[in-house]
Amino acid sequence: MKKVKLQIEHTYDFDVLGLVSPVKDYKMAWLINRQLDLDLIKVDDLEIEFLSDPHLKISQYFLSLPHGYVQLLKNKALDTHHQVSYLIPELKYMDYFLLVQDQTFQISIHTFASELAKNPFVQNVMKLDVSKLKSKENLLTY
């Protein structure tokens, strides 16, 4: 019998900012809300299950827009064995990822980056190229 494989090509229609900051996730969401005049709200933790490894629980904050969203994801998490794991393991030095999708192009990712860089609690802000990330599938949260 002939086997048929289904290959899925994901689309990454969002921009990503990597943030380095020592603050807790709830304070980071609060800082982003104040700095960027947003209303990120804590939602259920994102649970990711891997075939070989235990699953991760990632803290997330979300803002739904009419034609997109803004999402804050914590990079570091504890897995089911209480070991430290990362949402994007190749970027262990990043503490948070801010995903921005806006189909209307009214939100500027560069404005977000420059405003967040002014915050004394944010040590570094970097716009990331999603296509170059090895673990980019982990950012697909739909």
Buried (B, 14 or more C-beta within 10 A) or exposed (E): EEEEEEEEEEEBEBBBBBBBBEBEBEEBBBBBBEBBEBEBEEEEEBEBEEEEEEEBBBBBBBBEBEEBBBBBBBBBBEBEEEEEBBBBEEBEEBBBBBBBBBEEEEBEBEEBBEBBBEBEEBEEBBEBEBEEBEEBEBBEBE
